[in-house]
Amino acid sequence: CRMISIYMYIYTHIMYTVYICYILYVQIEISFRIGWRRGTAFCNQSTIDSQALIGVGSLSCTSGCNGTLGDMSFYCTDYSETEDWTAGGRTYQTTIFTPEFEATFWGGAWISLIIGGG
């Protein structure tokens, strides 16, 4: 906020102190590609053809912002029935009110690694 003093000479000498606050907002574009177990975010050829959004969760603000930046639903582009996975992506725009922020996606339904991991 910035303080501005305004002198009014109407009927008497009155000084008003006005605080002018401005909000800096930034429009950002979020693009992501994500994969899930097929049982959690079901996809087949019909899902791909219809371009239906699937998936769960949201992108949560962890620093410099509040709430969520948007949901993590996505357009399915690939899937495997035998390996039990679904993958896809999405791009969307949202507005934030700070030039610096951090956001995190927390998820589950992890697929075990064949080699490595723990």
N, C-alpha and C positions, 0 to 999 in steps of 0.2 A: 504494500500500500504506500501511497505517496501523500503527504500532507500538503494541502494548499490552503492558504489563508485568503478569505474573501472579505473585503470591507464593503458594507452596505450603508449608503447614505440616503436612507429614505426619510424617516422622521427623526432619527437619532443616529448617532454613531454606533454601529453594532459590528462587531467582528465575528465572523463565523469561521470556524475551522472545519474544513471538509476533508475527509479522507477518501481519496479516489483509489479504488482497488481495480486492478485489471486481471483478468484470467488469461493466461497464455494457454492456448489449446493447439494441439497438433493432430492432424489427421495422419494416421499410419496405416500401412497395408501389412496384413499378416498373411504369410503363405506358409503352408506346412504340408508335409507328407507323413502319413502315419500308418502303422500296421497294428492289427488286433488279431486275437484268436477269432476264428470264424464264428464260434459259438457265442461270442460277446457282441460282435458287430456283423451280423449275418449278411452275406453278399452272394448273389449268383448272377447269371447273365441277365436275368430280368431286372435286378437291382441296377446293374450297369446301364442297361438300355433305358430305364425310366429316369435315370439321374437323380434318384432319391438320396437324400442325406441320411447317413447312418452314423452310428458311433455314440459315445457317451463322454461326459466330462466337460471341463471348461479350462480356459487359460486364466489362472488366478494371479492377481497382483500380489507381489511379495515386498516391494519397496518402491516408494515414490508415487504410488497410486492405491486406490481402494477397489475392492470388489473383483469383478472379472472383466477381461477384455473381450470375451466372446466365448461361444461354445466351440467344442472341438469336433463337431459333427463334420463328416467329410463325404465326398463323392467317391464311391468305390470304383477302382479301375482294374484291380486284379484280385484273384482269390485262388485258393487251392482247397479242394475238398479233402484230399488225402493227407495234406500236411496241416490242415486246420488253421489257415490264416486268411486274412482279408487285408487289403492295403488300398490306399487312395490318398486324396489330398483336397485342398481347398484354399482359396484366397478370399479374404474379405477385408473391408476397411472399417476402422473404428476411430473414435476421437479420444484422446487423452488430454489431461490438463496439466501436464508437466513435460519438460523436454527430457527428463531422465527417469527411468523406471526399470523395474525388473518384474518379470512374470514367469510363472512356472506351471507346467502341466504335470499332474500326478496321476498315475494310472496303474492298472493292474492287468490281470489276464496275460502275464508274461509267458512267452514260449521258451522252454529250456534250451540252452545251447548244446549242441552236439559235442563241441570241443571247447574247453575253457569255462569261464564263469564260475559261479560258486553258490 
